[in-house]
């Protein structure tokens, strides 16, 4: 995950990759941007 992507996610430092992916998917679903996090 790039710095720019991390900045738009709800992820927090120290999250596991699985948690971070789940956060990315949640953000993508909420914003309708399905190209991110899938």
Protein Blocks (a to p, Z undefined) as FASTA:
>chain_A
ZZklmmmmcbdehiafklmmmmmmmmmmmnopakgoZZ
